[in-house]
């Protein structure tokens, strides 16, 4: 592939200045731009807020609550890449660490497992099919993490044995998480393009 070079002189600095001033990414100096910091802060704040919205969606297990924070993490990853998805997934759940450290640890793990693989796929395949493939891959990884996390962490704070948690996998944990990730995926697929377009203006 033929390399395109920018001529030396005044034109190169003006091109560089223009590109940097309008970018929400990392500039040539390696420092984050004000735009990127603002975007990260926005997504982290939205994740924090939506993580407190808890809705029962599975009648067989009303104690399991759905929150839409995973949608924010997915949209952040699709719009700005897997590193943004990771940062938002971790920082967005920090308010819960003091009240429920074990549950927060599992929520962060599931959110990372969902949003980071999805963002990696979409970064390489930026199309509707890529978005669907990324969401499906992320949901599969997150489902495995959710089940393993429940087996490892739930007995610690829920006064249940591993065998009791394992008995809930098929009738409760799998269908609840499948429904949860289906809602995440459908909503993300519908909103990520308009949100991305708005943020890039």
Backbone bond lengths (Angstrom), bond angles and torsions (degrees), N, CA, C in turn:
res aa  C-N    CA-C-N  psi(-1)  N-CA   C-N-CA  omega(-1)  CA-C   N-CA-C  phi
1 X - - - 1.468 - - 1.514 109.04 -
2 X 1.328 116.38 133.54 1.454 121.26 -179.67 1.507 110.23 -74.86
3 X 1.334 116.04 130.94 1.461 120.91 -178.53 1.511 110.03 -84.07
4 X 1.314 116.91 133.31 1.454 122.11 177.20 1.506 109.42 -95.04
5 X 1.318 117.45 125.34 1.457 121.45 -178.01 1.519 109.94 -110.44
6 X 1.318 115.84 143.40 1.456 121.19 175.88 1.513 107.70 -87.48
7 X 1.342 119.54 129.10 1.449 121.39 -178.58 1.516 110.80 -58.76
8 X 1.309 114.28 148.86 1.449 120.31 177.34 1.523 109.72 -71.95
9 X 1.325 116.06 155.97 1.455 119.82 177.45 1.505 111.45 113.64
10 X 1.329 115.39 -158.41 1.462 121.37 -173.40 1.506 113.23 -63.48
11 X 1.345 119.08 -32.83 1.452 120.34 -174.64 1.516 111.69 -65.65
12 X 1.338 117.74 -36.15 1.458 119.42 -177.81 1.506 111.22 -66.43
13 X 1.327 118.51 -40.14 1.462 119.58 -179.20 1.509 111.18 -69.52
14 X 1.349 117.86 -34.62 1.457 119.21 179.71 1.515 110.75 -69.84
15 X 1.371 116.74 -38.28 1.456 119.87 176.83 1.515 109.80 -63.68
16 X 1.338 117.39 -46.02 1.451 121.40 -179.52 1.511 111.68 -61.73
17 X 1.347 115.05 -42.66 1.467 119.18 -179.40 1.514 111.40 -63.71
18 X 1.362 116.25 -42.58 1.455 120.34 -179.50 1.516 111.11 -63.90
19 X 1.359 115.98 -44.36 1.454 119.67 -177.69 1.516 110.92 -64.59
20 X 1.345 116.36 -40.19 1.455 119.58 -177.67 1.509 111.82 -70.18
21 X 1.338 116.56 -39.08 1.460 119.92 -174.74 1.511 112.32 -68.65
22 X 1.333 117.40 -25.91 1.460 119.62 -177.91 1.517 112.19 -102.25
23 X 1.331 117.94 1.71 1.454 120.29 -175.48 1.512 111.53 -90.48
24 X 1.335 115.10 143.00 1.456 119.32 171.60 1.519 110.24 -100.54
25 X 1.316 116.36 8.78 1.454 120.54 179.47 1.505 111.68 -95.90
26 X 1.333 115.43 -159.03 1.448 121.68 -179.56 1.506 108.66 -91.66
27 X 1.313 117.51 127.25 1.445 121.80 -178.88 1.506 112.52 -74.63
28 X 1.325 116.15 178.85 1.444 120.52 -177.41 1.513 112.77 -63.17
29 X 1.332 117.75 -24.47 1.452 120.86 -179.56 1.517 112.25 -77.25
30 X 1.345 117.43 -7.70 1.448 121.18 -179.93 1.516 113.88 86.48
31 X 1.324 116.72 -2.35 1.452 120.12 179.37 1.523 110.64 -93.43
32 X 1.325 115.46 147.85 1.455 119.14 178.78 1.512 110.57 -69.82
33 X 1.312 115.88 140.81 1.453 120.18 175.21 1.518 109.95 -77.68
34 X 1.327 115.13 162.08 1.463 120.33 176.81 1.526 110.25 -60.42
35 X 1.342 115.84 -37.10 1.465 119.94 180.00 1.513 112.50 -61.83
36 X 1.323 116.72 -43.47 1.468 119.40 -179.27 1.518 111.16 -66.88
37 X 1.317 117.66 -41.83 1.459 120.73 178.48 1.529 110.17 -60.25
38 X 1.342 116.31 -42.46 1.464 120.57 179.89 1.526 111.09 -63.87
39 X 1.339 116.36 -41.26 1.466 120.53 179.78 1.525 110.42 -64.72
40 X 1.330 116.77 -45.37 1.461 119.98 178.27 1.526 110.44 -59.01
41 X 1.323 116.13 -46.24 1.462 120.44 -178.88 1.527 110.87 -61.10
42 X 1.333 116.58 -39.23 1.461 120.83 179.35 1.527 110.94 -63.09
43 X 1.322 116.85 -48.66 1.462 120.17 -178.38 1.526 111.55 -67.46
44 X 1.325 117.72 -38.55 1.464 120.32 177.51 1.526 110.04 -62.96
45 X 1.329 116.45 -44.15 1.469 120.28 179.87 1.531 110.87 -63.31
46 X 1.339 116.88 -41.95 1.463 120.17 178.70 1.525 111.36 -64.32
47 X 1.335 116.64 -38.99 1.460 120.11 177.43 1.516 110.90 -64.32
48 X 1.327 116.73 -42.92 1.467 120.26 177.79 1.523 111.18 -58.83
49 X 1.333 116.05 -47.40 1.470 120.16 -177.32 1.529 110.81 -64.35
50 X 1.329 116.68 -48.98 1.467 119.63 -175.96 1.527 112.23 -70.31
51 X 1.344 117.73 -21.87 1.464 119.33 178.73 1.527 112.09 -68.86
52 X 1.328 116.40 -17.81 1.467 120.57 178.11 1.529 112.29 -91.08
53 X 1.331 117.17 -4.93 1.465 120.67 176.70 1.527 107.49 -88.41
54 X 1.309 117.00 108.63 1.464 121.27 -175.11 1.522 110.10 -120.69
55 X 1.325 115.25 122.91 1.461 120.82 -176.31 1.524 110.05 -128.01
56 X 1.328 118.02 134.52 1.473 120.22 173.18 1.529 109.75 -75.62
57 X 1.307 116.98 123.20 1.464 120.53 -177.92 1.526 112.04 -121.81
58 X 1.336 116.45 -4.06 1.460 120.02 -175.74 1.527 108.16 -127.37
59 X 1.334 117.20 99.58 1.466 120.76 -173.18 1.529 113.72 -56.07
60 X 1.327 117.62 -30.64 1.462 119.72 -178.76 1.524 112.26 -69.29
61 X 1.331 116.72 -19.33 1.465 120.67 179.80 1.525 108.85 -142.68
62 X 1.327 117.69 75.19 1.471 120.49 -175.42 1.527 113.61 -65.93
63 X 1.346 117.86 -15.07 1.463 119.70 178.03 1.530 112.06 -76.56
64 X 1.317 116.74 -15.81 1.464 120.32 175.59 1.522 108.23 -86.49
65 X 1.315 116.94 122.53 1.468 121.41 -173.81 1.530 111.14 -112.47
66 X 1.314 114.19 142.44 1.466 121.38 176.24 1.520 109.76 -94.39
67 X 1.329 116.46 134.48 1.465 120.11 169.77 1.525 108.60 -129.15
68 X 1.336 118.02 145.39 1.468 121.93 -172.70 1.526 114.81 -86.30
69 X 1.327 118.45 14.17 1.468 120.14 -177.09 1.529 112.15 -61.64
70 X 1.334 117.20 -30.71 1.461 119.77 179.63 1.520 112.58 -61.97
71 X 1.322 117.21 -29.30 1.468 120.92 177.04 1.519 110.32 -63.36
72 X 1.336 116.09 -43.16 1.470 120.36 179.68 1.522 110.25 -62.89
73 X 1.318 117.27 -42.59 1.469 120.82 179.61 1.532 111.37 -64.13
74 X 1.325 116.42 -40.10 1.466 120.05 178.10 1.522 111.44 -65.22
75 X 1.314 117.03 -45.96 1.462 120.86 179.91 1.532 110.09 -62.46
76 X 1.325 117.32 -41.40 1.464 120.83 177.85 1.522 111.01 -60.73
77 X 1.321 116.37 -41.77 1.460 120.44 179.02 1.513 112.87 -67.31
78 X 1.320 117.03 -40.90 1.463 120.40 178.51 1.526 111.13 -67.09
79 X 1.317 116.58 -38.35 1.458 120.18 -175.87 1.525 112.52 -77.19
80 X 1.355 117.56 -37.67 1.458 119.84 -171.04 1.517 115.10 -130.94
81 X 1.333 118.05 3.87 1.455 119.73 172.93 1.516 114.83 105.19
82 X 1.340 115.73 170.21 1.468 121.01 -175.13 1.525 114.11 -65.34
83 X 1.339 118.20 -31.08 1.469 118.85 179.09 1.526 110.68 -65.56
84 X 1.327 117.15 -38.08 1.461 120.83 176.21 1.520 110.41 -65.54
85 X 1.336 116.57 -42.01 1.464 120.20 178.08 1.521 110.74 -59.24
86 X 1.337 116.85 -41.14 1.460 120.62 -179.17 1.525 111.39 -66.86
87 X 1.323 116.59 -45.95 1.466 120.27 -178.78 1.527 111.02 -63.13
88 X 1.325 116.19 -44.99 1.467 120.29 -179.50 1.530 110.56 -65.57
89 X 1.326 116.81 -39.48 1.465 120.43 -179.22 1.521 111.72 -63.79
90 X 1.323 117.18 -37.54 1.465 120.40 -178.56 1.527 111.57 -79.26
91 X 1.319 116.53 -53.20 1.469 119.92 -174.92 1.527 112.09 -69.89
92 X 1.320 116.73 -30.06 1.465 119.60 -176.43 1.510 114.34 -65.70
93 X 1.345 117.36 -21.37 1.463 119.99 -178.13 1.523 113.35 -103.90
94 X 1.325 117.68 2.92 1.464 119.92 -177.10 1.533 114.46 -59.51
95 X 1.352 120.68 -31.71 1.473 118.37 178.63 1.527 113.84 -60.59
96 X 1.341 117.14 -21.56 1.458 120.13 -177.57 1.523 112.97 -87.72
97 X 1.336 117.89 -8.52 1.455 120.69 -174.02 1.523 112.68 -60.32
98 X 1.312 117.74 -38.25 1.463 120.76 -174.61 1.529 111.81 -74.67
99 X 1.310 117.09 -37.63 1.465 120.62 -177.42 1.529 112.11 -83.36
100 X 1.332 117.27 -34.73 1.469 120.94 -174.36 1.530 109.50 -146.86
101 X 1.335 118.33 73.73 1.468 120.10 -174.84 1.525 113.94 -62.34
102 X 1.335 117.48 -40.74 1.465 119.13 -178.50 1.523 111.41 -70.03
103 X 1.319 116.44 -43.20 1.459 119.37 177.15 1.517 112.01 -64.18
104 X 1.329 116.25 -36.32 1.468 120.47 178.12 1.510 110.89 -66.22
105 X 1.332 116.68 -41.40 1.461 120.40 177.83 1.525 111.06 -58.95
106 X 1.331 116.49 -42.86 1.460 119.87 179.33 1.528 111.00 -69.00
107 X 1.346 116.66 -38.82 1.466 119.71 179.14 1.530 111.00 -63.38
108 X 1.328 117.00 -40.65 1.468 120.45 178.27 1.517 110.35 -64.77
109 X 1.332 116.76 -43.38 1.463 120.16 179.58 1.521 112.60 -60.99
110 X 1.326 116.14 -43.45 1.470 120.31 179.51 1.520 110.66 -67.07
111 X 1.324 116.40 -41.58 1.468 119.97 -179.69 1.522 111.43 -64.02
112 X 1.335 117.05 -42.53 1.472 120.73 176.52 1.525 110.79 -62.91
113 X 1.328 116.09 -43.62 1.462 120.49 -178.57 1.521 112.31 -64.31
114 X 1.329 116.71 -29.91 1.462 120.93 179.46 1.527 111.93 -81.13
115 X 1.332 116.48 -51.32 1.466 120.16 -168.17 1.524 114.27 -82.64
116 X 1.329 118.22 -36.45 1.468 119.66 -175.91 1.535 112.08 -69.30
117 X 1.353 120.41 -50.03 1.475 118.73 175.85 1.525 112.78 -59.41
118 X 1.342 117.06 -39.25 1.464 120.25 178.95 1.524 110.96 -61.95
119 X 1.330 116.56 -42.88 1.460 120.43 179.88 1.528 111.77 -68.23
120 X 1.327 117.10 -36.04 1.474 120.59 177.71 1.522 111.16 -62.88
121 X 1.340 116.41 -43.94 1.466 119.88 179.10 1.524 110.26 -65.34
122 X 1.322 116.81 -45.18 1.466 119.67 -177.53 1.519 111.81 -67.82
123 X 1.315 118.15 -29.88 1.464 120.41 177.80 1.531 111.06 -64.79
124 X 1.324 116.75 -34.15 1.466 120.85 179.17 1.526 112.87 -86.63
125 X 1.313 117.59 -21.67 1.471 121.78 -172.26 1.523 107.64 -139.29
126 X 1.327 115.89 79.32 1.464 121.21 -171.82 1.533 110.39 -84.86
127 X 1.307 114.82 80.09 1.460 122.48 178.52 1.520 108.02 -153.09
128 X 1.324 115.73 173.37 1.463 118.99 177.03 1.523 111.01 -61.07
129 X 1.320 115.25 -40.53 1.463 118.25 178.65 1.526 110.92 -64.63
130 X 1.330 116.28 -37.69 1.454 119.93 176.65 1.515 111.95 -64.61
131 X 1.341 115.69 -39.06 1.461 119.68 178.11 1.528 110.98 -63.47
132 X 1.333 116.47 -45.32 1.465 120.53 179.20 1.526 110.59 -63.20
133 X 1.344 116.15 -44.93 1.464 119.98 179.83 1.525 111.18 -61.67
134 X 1.331 115.96 -41.69 1.456 119.69 178.75 1.517 112.37 -63.75
135 X 1.327 116.19 -43.56 1.467 120.09 179.28 1.527 110.49 -63.43
136 X 1.328 117.22 -42.25 1.470 120.32 179.70 1.521 111.63 -64.70
137 X 1.331 116.64 -42.66 1.467 119.68 178.07 1.527 110.30 -64.32
138 X 1.335 116.40 -47.22 1.452 119.84 179.37 1.516 112.25 -59.76
139 X 1.335 116.71 -40.62 1.463 120.45 179.36 1.524 111.36 -64.31
140 X 1.336 116.50 -39.39 1.469 119.93 179.38 1.530 110.84 -65.52
141 X 1.335 116.49 -44.62 1.469 119.91 178.94 1.525 110.20 -65.91
142 X 1.324 117.10 -43.71 1.467 121.07 -179.24 1.528 111.50 -64.88
143 X 1.329 117.02 -35.36 1.465 120.43 178.31 1.527 109.99 -63.18
144 X 1.330 116.28 -44.10 1.470 119.99 178.25 1.528 111.07 -63.02
145 X 1.344 116.57 -43.11 1.460 120.59 179.40 1.524 110.59 -64.85
146 X 1.330 117.26 -39.59 1.464 120.75 -179.95 1.525 111.16 -63.37
147 X 1.314 116.94 -44.02 1.465 120.18 -179.47 1.521 110.82 -66.63
148 X 1.338 116.26 -47.93 1.465 119.78 179.53 1.527 111.01 -64.51
149 X 1.326 116.39 -38.22 1.458 119.97 177.76 1.515 112.27 -63.33
150 X 1.326 116.27 -40.48 1.464 119.24 177.00 1.523 111.65 -63.98
151 X 1.317 116.49 -40.37 1.466 119.46 178.97 1.524 112.02 -65.47
152 X 1.331 116.61 -35.89 1.459 120.46 -176.01 1.523 113.27 -86.85
153 X 1.344 116.94 -37.07 1.468 120.27 -169.79 1.521 113.30 -102.64
154 X 1.332 117.73 -39.45 1.470 119.67 -176.25 1.526 113.41 -55.72
155 X 1.338 120.24 -42.25 1.474 118.93 178.88 1.527 113.40 -61.51
156 X 1.335 118.08 -22.11 1.461 120.56 -177.26 1.518 111.63 -68.90
157 X 1.354 116.17 -40.81 1.461 117.90 -173.07 1.534 114.05 -117.53
158 X 1.316 117.73 -8.11 1.470 119.84 -176.32 1.526 112.78 -102.83
159 X 1.349 117.61 4.95 1.464 121.72 178.89 1.532 111.00 56.16
160 X 1.323 115.55 42.47 1.459 122.02 176.98 1.523 108.49 -124.43
161 X 1.313 115.60 153.10 1.458 119.57 175.52 1.530 109.28 -84.78
162 X 1.314 115.95 163.03 1.466 120.25 176.93 1.521 110.31 -60.24
163 X 1.334 116.57 -38.03 1.468 120.54 179.57 1.527 111.08 -63.33
164 X 1.319 117.14 -38.92 1.463 120.26 178.61 1.529 111.50 -66.34
165 X 1.326 115.99 -40.10 1.471 119.22 177.47 1.523 109.79 -67.12
166 X 1.326 116.62 -41.97 1.470 120.51 -179.84 1.523 110.95 -60.77
167 X 1.330 117.12 -34.37 1.469 120.62 -179.96 1.519 111.96 -68.78
168 X 1.341 117.06 -17.44 1.466 121.46 -179.87 1.525 112.65 -91.00
169 X 1.322 118.10 -7.71 1.466 119.94 -172.37 1.528 111.59 -60.15
170 X 1.309 117.23 -55.87 1.472 120.25 -174.88 1.526 112.81 -71.38
171 X 1.333 119.55 -48.01 1.472 117.70 -176.60 1.523 115.09 -77.99
172 X 1.344 118.35 -21.65 1.464 119.85 -172.64 1.524 113.29 -125.21
173 X 1.332 117.12 -59.78 1.468 120.45 -170.00 1.523 112.83 -66.48
174 X 1.326 117.15 -44.69 1.467 119.47 179.92 1.527 112.27 -63.54
175 X 1.335 119.28 -53.01 1.479 117.88 -178.90 1.523 113.21 -63.71
176 X 1.337 117.81 -37.84 1.463 119.23 179.13 1.522 110.83 -62.71
177 X 1.330 117.13 -47.63 1.462 119.69 -178.08 1.518 112.27 -69.79
178 X 1.330 117.52 -34.53 1.465 119.27 175.23 1.526 110.89 -62.41
179 X 1.327 116.69 -42.50 1.466 120.62 177.75 1.530 110.32 -64.74
180 X 1.318 116.44 -43.04 1.464 121.50 179.38 1.523 111.35 -59.47
181 X 1.330 116.89 -48.64 1.467 119.95 -177.69 1.525 111.51 -71.55
182 X 1.331 117.01 -28.80 1.467 119.99 175.85 1.533 110.04 -64.92
183 X 1.325 116.90 -43.18 1.471 120.12 177.54 1.527 109.90 -63.83
184 X 1.332 116.64 -47.42 1.468 120.57 176.60 1.526 111.05 -51.97
185 X 1.334 115.24 -49.67 1.461 120.43 -173.98 1.515 112.89 -65.93
186 X 1.326 117.00 -45.39 1.462 120.38 -177.79 1.527 110.66 -64.49
187 X 1.322 116.85 -46.64 1.467 119.78 -178.99 1.529 110.67 -64.91
188 X 1.329 116.90 -42.74 1.472 120.08 178.65 1.516 111.06 -60.69
189 X 1.319 116.98 -44.35 1.461 121.03 -179.31 1.525 110.94 -60.74
190 X 1.325 117.11 -34.83 1.461 120.79 -178.06 1.524 113.21 -77.85
191 X 1.339 117.68 -30.08 1.468 118.99 -170.51 1.520 114.90 -109.88
192 X 1.350 119.20 -14.39 1.462 118.21 -169.63 1.523 112.91 -66.93
193 X 1.328 118.01 -36.25 1.471 119.52 -179.67 1.522 112.19 -67.89
194 X 1.345 119.16 -50.46 1.474 118.13 176.90 1.523 113.11 -58.80
195 X 1.344 117.20 -40.46 1.463 119.62 179.46 1.520 110.97 -65.41
196 X 1.332 116.85 -44.04 1.461 120.73 179.50 1.523 111.48 -62.08
197 X 1.330 116.12 -42.58 1.458 119.63 178.28 1.518 111.85 -62.84
198 X 1.326 116.06 -41.27 1.462 119.92 179.12 1.518 111.53 -64.09
199 X 1.332 117.77 -42.08 1.449 121.44 -177.76 1.524 112.39 -70.23
200 X 1.324 117.21 -28.34 1.456 120.85 -177.19 1.527 113.21 -86.15
201 X 1.317 117.56 -3.87 1.478 119.70 179.27 1.513 110.20 -73.66
